Amino acid sequence: MINSTNSSASLEGKVHVTWEVPSNATIGTYVVNVTSKSTSKTPADVQSFSVPGFAVNVTTRNLAGDLVPYVTMEVYEGNKSAGILTGGSDGIVHLLLEIGNYNSKAYFHNNPVGTLPINVTGPAALNLVCNLTNLRVFAATKNGEGIPNVVIYAPDNAVYTTNVSGIVVVHSLWPAYKSYNLSAWSYNVEYNSTAIPHSLLLNGLVVPWFNTTIICPNLKLAVNVTDAESRPIGGASVVAQEITAGLSYQNKTGVNGTTAFDIPFGQYEVTAYDANGIQLNQTNVQMFYESGSVWLMRNVTNATINCLLYGLNVSIKVVDYFGQPLSKMNVTLQREGLSRQSMLTQPNGMATFNGITGGSMEAAVYFGGNTLPYETTYFTATKSMVIEMKLNQYVMVANAFVDVRTLTMVIIIVLALLVVLTVEVFRRRRAKPETGS
């Protein structure tokens, strides 16, 4: 109830009451209700009236043109406050004002950010440019590469993650604040803390955008590449790729099998490749460690990649049907993804391919001048090994190749002749007459 007054009716039954609508009355509909203390009247004496006003919607934007939500506006008519309203998430302050001239002040997080004169002649849509600046933060390496997925702790306890370009934007900051603090984190490790000490002014002037860069420190990564016998592998390509950010760096090992990287802080997948680009092995390295309840950065991280498939010796032994070694046979060996190597077998039937990288292999034996292999086998080389390939169709007889089928036929014929000859000799011996004395 806004006002209540007691009054007696005149002889004519009229009630005279005067109520002055205050200048700060809220725009809207009001209800006047006349009741009697002694009698009840049906229907009741009720009358409504309105304090008129128009919808004035003010869109609040910052200096960069972005919408600013939850701006508070205080409107003044003369020196008197006509109301205080706060906008919504859409950046619009919905005012209801009578015809007239007003002044207004805007506040964001309790900081004054602008003023707006308002002349009301009817419904209106106005714009208020707030004195607020966007802060663009660039998380980068020393070489200027953007780092994605960096967690940035910004003013007002806001938390952001850099995009694929290494950038986050903190919208609508008060440029005249004394200083702003930023910190950059990866893998729960704070690697940079940056203060902007003199507010977000450029040469003392307010700007729509204020840019700052946070640099990720470089750390040392030493990599040692060895074969299955722990011998150094020189000339190997080593690729270090940051797991979260995707940054990639490549070096070659020296004759001692080692190489070193000076790369940004992070967690890396380190992979070794041979001279043909075949992946030998890989390992993950963390350039940070836990000390109590705190994660810290390592100044130097050491990693060893043991390449068990590198430098293998694979021998192909070619034998005949009876397992006799066959010399001067053309043998080829091809690793998946590489060109074919060729070699002739030695007197022991062996063709040895040295210093190869293991994996899926195809070995083939060519007989005579044929362009198609006589025998092909497939295997996986995970260590040095000997693979026997038997030519089941041939037999070496007196340094000559004889087809097994031909040899078998000859043997059958010879055996048949021997049987016939034996039977004939036996028959003749029995048929020979005995001579008298």
Number of C-alpha atoms within 10 A of each C-alpha: 4 5 6 8 8 9 10 11 10 9 7 6 8 10 12 9 9 6 8 5 9 7 9 11 11 17 14 11 10 12 10 12 10 12 13 13 5 6 7 9 10 6 6 11 11 10 10 9 10 11 12 13 18 16 15 21 17 20 20 26 21 21 18 17 15 18 19 23 19 19 25 22 25 16 24 18 17 10 9 11 14 19 17 14 15 19 20 14 12 12 18 24 22 17 21 17 25 18 13 11 14 20 17 18 16 24 18 21 12 9 14 17 20 17 18 18 13 19 15 18 13 13 15 14 12 13 12 20 20 26 25 28 25 23 21 16 20 24 28 21 20 13 10 12 15 24 24 21 21 26 20 24 17 19 14 10 7 9 13 17 18 21 17 14 15 21 21 23 18 17 17 24 21 21 25 17 13 11 13 17 13 16 18 23 17 18 15 12 18 16 18 16 14 14 12 12 11 14 18 28 16 13 7 10 9 18 18 18 21 19 12 16 16 21 22 25 17 15 17 17 23 14 23 21 29 22 18 14 11 12 14 20 23 19 19 27 23 28 19 25 20 22 15 15 21 15 18 14 14 15 17 19 20 16 12 14 20 22 21 17 19 13 22 21 24 24 19 23 16 23 21 28 20 21 11 11 12 18 18 23 18 18 14 16 19 18 20 19 12 10 8 7 6 10 14 16 18 15 13 13 17 14 16 16 21 22 25 18 20 26 21 20 17 22 19 23 23 27 23 20 15 12 16 15 19 22 18 17 21 18 24 20 25 16 20 13 11 12 8 12 12 14 17 17 21 16 12 14 23 25 26 19 18 12 13 16 24 23 17 14 17 16 21 19 27 17 15 11 8 9 8 11 16 13 16 15 13 14 12 11 20 14 17 17 13 15 17 16 19 19 20 14 14 19 22 18 10 7 9 9 13 16 16 17 12 12 14 12 12 12 12 12 12 12 12 12 12 12 12 12 12 11 12 12 11 11 11 9 10 9 8 8 7 6 5 4 3
